[in-house]
Amino acid sequence: MATNKLLCSFRIIGVFSIMLICALSANAQFLRTSYFMEGTHYRQQLNPALTPTKGYFNLPVIGAVNATVGSTSLGYQDIIDIIDNGDDFYKSTDFMNRLKDNNKLNVNFSTEILSAGWYKGKNFWSFNIGLRTDIGANLTKSMFTFLNEMETIEENWRNSSYDISNQQLNINAYTEVGLGLSRQINSRLTVGARVKALLGIGNMELKLNQIAMSANLPTDKDIADWQNPDYWTGLGSGAAAEAEKLKAKFNNYHANLNVGAELKSSFKGLELKEEGKDYVTDFDFDSGKLGIAGYGFGIDLGASYKIMDNLTVSASILDLGFISWSKSSTKLASANPDPIDIQGKKYADMINPNAPQTSITKALNQLNADTEDYMELVTKGDVLNYDMLQLQVSDVKESRKSRLASTLVIGAEYGFFNNKLAVGALSTTRFVQPDALTELTFSANYRPKNWFNVALSYSVIQSAGKSFGLGLKLGPLFVGTDYMFLGKNSNSVNGFVGVSIPLGGKK
């Protein structure tokens, strides 16, 4: 079916992303709910100045695993359906009503392979080796409208106007080797920093800037009628007048197709194939060849200031840095094929009212011949097919750079009952692609002992205020979520699990 071919094109994106996820371990860079939990060191992922009450050693790999899936409009089940390439989800009225004009999707993954932290004098040192992955996409409602309306009625291709431009995919994956230092300057001020060497695993930017089609062409019935001699015989003396009407109708016929796209990719194992063409005919990704494709540097900076005994404010900027991707692992391609621009005036001018059947048949034959390429491309239903895009590989003359997804964090908390109970507000803005993600989180925290902390949070933006978060530290185990899974329509879902061994005495 036509739509299956179209969805297969989008699976180029989906399958590639899944290959990457399977090749890596998973993470969302931090857990907001942990920010005011003094007994846990995981809050240092949000601010390197927030030292824990004890040192720690995270168990390899399972010491800190975090994953988040979020969307501005799509629910958890919608995302699963898109990845699984379900045949019917886009036919649902409920699904279509949930969509916005632009639908953002972000998937963030990470794990700490090895990490530890310890006190030495007034300093708190930390070390980590971890994997980081960010995937962001923009899918427009017009794409799903197109899928919905063009499923079975081939005649729609002859009389349609669709603009499914501005689809976008961004992937960034790297290994991080970090060294952190936090120091208490005085009884009120603590500052911290973490420097990071980055080993780039892969980066991709795919932009479908323009895919716009518009057509007004005669239907199969019209063509059959006008080419039938009996049609004209039946009109008798009215044939000339009918030809004049059809001349005006032909003047309004048109077929237009405009395409523009660009691809920037730095992945070892990714090949752009050109089989018998001067443009890309297939993507070939061998996850077994995945390796270091670039090198970079990053830094986190943070500070915490106690305004009064019970009131503390803090701020940090995370992931300031870049990765330089090697020339040998980089592939560049762009698509700006000549547009199809067929106007009906040419064929209207061929119609002679004095010879209606002959001239109209000739005009129809010419119109059908000229629109053959257009119809061949669009009636496949494979709007993102390689023949339509015609991505042409460019020479890579130098390495390319990509910035990290930086995050701005601002927090404030007020403590009660000798600081065992606290309420806090936290603002985070993460500058991911294609658009920044902002969140405002309120939390209540109970922290009577170093080995026991519990927090309840409420984040108002990314989940549209329809979820809540929990955090629990119980001995060496920490579990938490910013967005509790509340069913298949949850817009944002995440989970964090960490297991660590305490080191050293209390600060």
N, C-alpha and C positions, 0 to 999 in steps of 0.2 A: 504494500500500500504506500502511497506517496509520502504520507507522514512518517512512516517508519524510516524511509530514506533520509528525510529531513532530520529526524532525531539522531540517526546514525552520525550525521555531520556534527551535531552538538556533542556526541559522545567522543569525538576527537579530543574535546576539552575534558570531559568527564573521565574517560579511561586514562588519559595522561595524568590527571590529578590523582586518581586512585593508585596508579603505578607508583607515583611519588610517595603517597601516604604509606603504601605497603613497604616501600623500601626504607622508610624512616620510622622512627618511633614518634609517639604523639605528644602535643602541648598547646595550651593557650598560655601566654607568657606569665600570667600571674592570676592570683585569686583575690579579688577585692575584699571578700569577707574576712580574710586573714589579717587585714591591714592593722587593726587595733587589737589583735590577739597577742599580747606581750610574750606569752609563753612559747610562741612558734617562730622559728627562723624563716619560714616561707614568706613572711611579709617583707623580707629584704629584697625579694624580687620586684617589689613596688617602690622601695626606697632603701638604698644602701646604708642610710644613716640609722635605720630602725633595728637596733641590735636586739637579739634575743636574750633571755635571762641566763642561758647556758650555751656552751659550745655544742657542736653536733657533728655527727658523721652520718650522711645519708647512705642507706643501703644501695648498692649499684643498681641502676636502671629503675627499680621500683621506689627509689628514695623520693622522687618527686615527679609524678606523671599527671599532666593536666591537659584536658581537651575541651574545646568550645566550638559549637556550631551556632551561628546566629544569622538572622535575616530581618530586613525591615518589614517584610510582609508575609513571607512564606513560612508555613509551619513545618515542624519536624517531619511529618509524614509526606508533605509536599516535596521536601528536599530528597527524601529517600526515593520517592517515585521518579523524580527527575534523574537521579543517578542510576536507578534501575531501568530507566527507559520504559516506564509503564505506558501502555497503549491508550489508556482512557482518562488519566488524571486531568488533562487539559480540557476535556469535554465537560467537566463538572462545573456547574454554575457557581457553586460555593467557592471552588478554586479560583475561578476567574474574578469573582467579586472581591477576593482577598488581595488580588494583585494591585500594585500601584503602577504608575507610569514607568518608574525605574525601580527595580527590585534588587537590592544589594544582598549579597551572600558572602559571609566570611567564615572560614574554617581555620582555626589556629591550633597548632599542636606543639608539644615539646616534652622532653624527658631529660632528667639529669643522669648522665652515665656515671659520674663520680662527683661528689661534692662534700665539703666539710667546712666548719668554721670553729674558731677558737679564740679565747681571750689571751692577750699578752700585755700585762700592765693595763694602761688606759685604752689600749687599742684592741679592736676586734678584727681579726683577719678571716677571710673566707676564700675558698678556691672551688672552682667548678668546671666540669666539662659536660656540655649538654648539646642536645639537638633542638633546632628551632625551625618551624615551618609556618608560613602564612600563605593562605590561599584566599583571594578575593575575586568576586565576579559581579558583573552587572548584567542582568537580564531584563529586557524591556517587556512591558505588557503587550506591545504590538506583536512581538514574536509569538506569544501564546495565542493571541487573537488570530494571527495568521494560521497557526496550527489548527485551531478550532474550526475556522471557517473553510479551510481548503482541504479538509480531510477526505471527502468523498466526491465532491461535485467538480469534475474536471472542467465543466463549462465556466466555472468561476475564474479560471486562469485567463479567459478571453475578455473578461470584463471585471477588472479588479484594480485596486490601488493599495499597495502595502509599503510601508517604510519600517523596516526592522533594523535600522541602523543603531549604532552605539552599544553593541554587545562588547563586553570586555572581560578578560581573564588576566589575573596577576598571580604569580607564584614566586615565593622566595624561600629558599631552604639553605641552612648553613649549620656548621658545628661551631660552638662557642667554647673558648678556653679563657676563663676569667679569673682575675685576682682582685679581691675587694678589701678595702680598709675603712673602718669606721672609728672615729675618735671623739670622745667626750671632751669638748673644749673647756667647758665649765659646768656648773650645776644646772644650767638652763639650755645650753647649746650643744648639739651633737651634729657632726658632719660626716659624710661618707662618700666614697667613690669606688667604682669598680671599672677596671680597664679590661678590655676583651680582645683577644686575637681571634679572628674569624676565618674559618675554612669554608669557602663557598661550595655548596653541593649543587645548587641550580637556581636559575632565575628565568622567568618567562613573562613577557608582556605581549599579549595578543589583543589587538583592537580591531573590531569590525566597524570601521568608522561610518561606512555607508553601504547599505543594501536596500535599494529602493526600486520598486517595479510598479509600473502603471500601464494598463492596457484597456483599450476599447476596440474590440475587433468583432467581425460578424460571427454569429453563432453557426454551428454545424447545420442547423435547420435553414437559416438564411442562405447559406452557401448552396445547400441542396436545392432550395426553391429557385434561386436565381440562375442556376446552371441547368434547370429543367426546361426544355423547349415548351412543354405544355403550360408552364407558368406564363410565358410571354404570349402564347397563342390565346390563352384565356382572357388576357387583358385587351386584346383587339386593338382598337384605335387609341386606347389609353396607355399603350406601352411607352410612348414618348414622355408623357407626363410622369409616369412611374419612374422612368430613368432620371428625370430631373430631380425627383424626390431622393432617389438613391444617391445621386451625385452629391447632394447636400449632406446625406448621411455618411458617405465615404469621406467627406472632407473632415469629419469629426473623429475618424478612426486614428488610433495611434498605438504605439508600443514603445515603452521606454524602460531601460534598465541601467542603473548606475551602481557601481561597486567600488569600494575603497577599503583596503585593509593593510595592516602592518604587523609584523612579527619580529620580536627580538628575543632570542633564546640563548642561554648559556648553560647547557646540560651536556655532560659527557654521556654518550649513548644515544643522543637524539640525532637522527639523520633526516634530511629533507630530500626525498627522492624525486627525480625528474626522469620518468620513463617514457622516452619517445616524444617528449614535449619540451618547450622552452620555459616551462613553469612547473611548480611543485605538483606532483600527482599523488603523493602519499607521505605520511609521517611514519617513521620507524623508530620506536623507542626500545632500547635494550637495557633493562634495569640492571643487568649483570655488569654493564660497563660504567655504572654510576660511580663517580669519584670526585676528587677535588677539582673544581673548575675555576676557582678564584680565591683570592685572599683579601682580607680587610681588617678594619680596626673599629672598635666601638668603645663607648664610655657611658657609664651611668653616674649621675651626680645627685646627691640628696642632702637634706638638712632637716633637723627637728629642733624646735625652740619651745621651751616651757614658759609661757607668758606669766602664769601663776601656778601655784602648786597643783591645781586641778585642771588647768587648761593648757593644752599643747597644740601647736600648729606645726605643720610639716609640708614639705614640697620636694619634688624630685623631677628630673628629666632623664628618661631612660633611652637607651639605644641611639645615642648620637653617633653616627658613623656611616660607613659605606663598605661595599665589597667591590673590588676590581676584578672583573671576569676576564679570563685569558682569551686571547685572540683565537687560539686553537679550538676552544670549546664553544665559541660563539657562532650562531647562525642568524643571519639577517635576511628578511624577505619582505617585499611590499607588493601591493596589488592596486594598480590603477588602470585596468584595461579600458580600451575605447568603449564609451557608452553606446548602448543601442538606442537610437533615436529615429524612430520611423513615424512620419507624419502623413496623414491621409490625403492631403492636398494633391500629392503626386498621383494618386490613384483616381481621385475625383476628376482630375484633368483628363484622364484617359477615357472617361465615359462620354459617349456620343449619343444623344437622344434620338438621332436619326437611325442608329444601328444599336438599339438597346441590348439585345441578347449578346451579340458578338463583343461589343465593347465592355460590357460589364463582366462577361466571362473572362476576357483578357485582363481586366483590372483585378479581378479576384485572384486569378492565377499568379499575377505579379505580386499581389499583396501576400498571398500564402507563401510564395517563394522567399520574399524579403523578411517575413516574420518567422521563418523556419528556425533560425538560430535562437530567437527569443523563446519560442514555444518549446524547443528541445530542452533549454535550460530550466525553465520554470515548471513545465509539466512533470518533470521528474519528482517534484516536491523536494528536491535536494538543494535547497536554497544556498547552502554553504558548500556546494560541491566544488572540487578543485578547478573544473573547467570554467565555472563562473568566477571564482576568485582570481584565478591566474596569478597566484603568488610567485613572483620572480625573485630568485636568490640573488642577493647582492654580495659583492666582495667585502670581506671583513678586513679593514685596513689597520685597525688598532683594537686594543682591549676596550671594554665598556664598563661603566660603573653604575651601581644601583645603591640607593640609600636604604638604610634600615627603617623599619616602621617605628619611629620614635613615639614616646608616650610622655605626656605632661600629667603629673599627679599633684593634687593639692588636697590636704586633709586637715581636719580639726577634731579634737576629742575633749570631752569633759569627764573627769573621773569622780566617783562617789565612794564613800565607805572605805577610805584608805586606798583608793584606786583599784579596788577589787571589782567594782562595777563601773562601766563607762559607756557613754553614747558618743557616736562619731558620725561625721559627714565626710564623704570622699568624692572628689571629682577626678575623673580620668578621661583624657582625650588621646586616643591612639591614632596616629597618622598613617593608617594602612591605605592600600589601594583597593578599589578605585576612589573611595571617599573615607574621610576620617570617621572614627567611631567615638562618640562621646557618651559617658555614663555618669550618673549621679547616684551614689549609694549611701543610704543611711543604715546605721547598725547599732545594735545593743550588745555589749560584751560582758561576760561574767568570767573572771580570771582569778579565782581564789588561790590556786596553786600553780606552780610551774608546770606540773604534769597534767593539769586539768584546766582547759580553757574551752568556753563555748560561746558562739556568736550567732546572732540572728540578723539578717540583713534584708534590705529592700532596695532594689535598683529600679529606677523609674523610667528609663528611656529605652534601652535596647529590647526589653521584654514588654514594652508598652504598659508597664506597671502591672503586669498580670502574672508575676512570679515572685519568689522570694529566695533568699539564700540561707545556708546553714554552714557553720564551721565547728568542728569538734577536734580538740586535741586530748587524747587519752593515752598517757604514757608515751611510748615511741610512735604511736599511730596518729596520723592526722588525715581527716577526710573533710571535704567541703564542696560546696557548690555556690555559685552566685545566682544561678538560674535553675531552680528545681524543675525537674521534668513533671509537667502536669497534664500530659496527654499529647495526642498527635498534632494538635494545633499550636503547641508551644513554639514561639518565635525564636527564643534563645534557650540553649541547653548547654550546661557544662558540668564537669566533674573533676575533682582533684583528689589524688591519693598519695600520701607520702609516709615513709617509714624511716625513722632515724634513731641513732644511738646517741644519748647525751655524752658530752665530753666536758671535763673540767668543772670547776666550781662556779657558783653564781657570781655575777658581776657585782 
